[in-house]
Amino acid sequence: MLSILKTKRVFVSLLLVTFIITIILMFCLQYLRSSDKSEITSQLTYDDSRLKAQYDTDSPNTGKNDSDIDLSAKRWDRIEHLQQVCKNYKKNLSEEVRRKPKLLNHILVNDEHKLLYCYIPKVACTNLKRIFLILSGKMNTTNLLDLQSNDVHHQYNKYLTYLSDFSFDEAMLRLKNYKKVVYVREPFERILSAYVNKFEGKNTGNDYFKLTYGKKIIKYFRDEPYNEDLKTGEGVQFSEFVQFLNDPLMQINGYNEHWAHFHTLCLPCYINYDFIGKYETLEEDVNYWLHTSNLSHIINFPKRSATYRKSKTVDLLLKYYKSVPKRYLHELLDTYHLDYKLFGYPYPSFI
């Protein structure tokens, strides 16, 4: 009887020791995981002191005039505004990237100059991609306009490097150490530009958009459509395109990159961007970015054409958006409100 009791005590003691060791191991594992996660998250969290130091270096006491200092201050204001809004939306990028590396497939990389650029279609991305093509050293010219637009997006795409091409660790390293830039545009203006370019244009590249999206838009958002229009996707009206963008089912299926949200393409609340350029001040922003990146001697950014004058843009906005019922405009604003909020754009006055 005594030996049985001793055996039971030994067994209970072993169970207790095993339990304690298990608890200790679980605690250690959890600590290591949290430490790893916090380290990666810290790489992607805004570092105010680093950014302020960079912008201070770009502006005062470096032989620059007052206009240079004003430009630096304006760009720092954009960063601060984005930081403030993102406090309510920040998430951990690392876990998502591990599962979906393609989240980074809009970010171009130049290792030589340690640059990352997130391209957004319809925000001067052709010219900005031309910059990265020139920097690749694989073009036979240093003149951006020598590179044909169609070639930039097709034939020459193989010369561009994307952040999604790298392993997780390599991508995280570049996100931590490289200068990151994004260019944005007034959201409703960009939507209109995408519509005019893809559904009203006559070049052969538009056939894809008309057949893939135009037919669907006409089928679901036009009363009594003609069979010919259903076959070709020709003649999509702007108000129909707006309804398409507002439709929850279309949003679930995913937007084409030409009208996808800024925050889904470039993840501004995940990634610590060092520089935010705007289409409305494109020339001065790009030249400032090139200057502070020591690239002015390599790249000469072309001056904007007179066709980009703001008066013409405002006239076009009013012409097209007046054709859309108010309820659809309010729904569209709800759909893109975060892009407005993140980058400090005022809501359109005609809504």
HELIX and SHEET records of a PDB file:
HELIX    1   1 LEU A    2  GLN A   43  1                                  42    
HELIX    2   2 ASP A   48  ASP A   58  1                                  11    
HELIX    3   3 ASP A   66  CYS A   86  1                                  21    
HELIX    4   4 LEU A   93  ARG A   99  1                                   7    
HELIX    5   5 PRO A  101  LEU A  104  5                                   4    
HELIX    6   6 CYS A  125  LEU A  135  1                                  11    
HELIX    7   7 LEU A  144  ASP A  146  5                                   3    
HELIX    8   8 SER A  149  HIS A  153  1                                   5    
HELIX    9   9 GLN A  155  TYR A  159  5                                   5    
HELIX   10  10 LEU A  163  ASP A  165  5                                   3    
HELIX   11  11 PHE A  168  ASN A  177  1                                  10    
HELIX   12  12 PRO A  187  TYR A  195  1                                   9    
HELIX   13  13 VAL A  196  GLU A  200  3                                   5    
HELIX   14  14 ASN A  206  PHE A  209  1                                   4    
HELIX   15  15 LYS A  210  GLY A  214  3                                   5    
HELIX   16  16 LYS A  215  PHE A  221  1                                   7    
HELIX   17  17 ASN A  227  THR A  232  1                                   6    
HELIX   18  18 PHE A  238  ASN A  246  1                                   9    
HELIX   19  19 PRO A  248  ASN A  253  1                                   6    
HELIX   20  20 PHE A  262  LEU A  265  1                                   4    
HELIX   21  21 TYR A  279  THR A  281  5                                   3    
HELIX   22  22 LEU A  282  THR A  292  1                                  11    
HELIX   23  23 ALA A  306  TYR A  308  5                                   3    
HELIX   24  24 LYS A  310  TYR A  321  1                                  12    
HELIX   25  25 LYS A  326  LEU A  342  1                                  17    
SHEET    1   A 4 ILE A 107  ASN A 110  0                                        
SHEET    2   A 4 LEU A 115  CYS A 118 -1                                        
SHEET    3   A 4 LYS A 179  VAL A 184  1                                        
SHEET    4   A 4 PHE A 275  LYS A 278  1                                        
END                                                                             
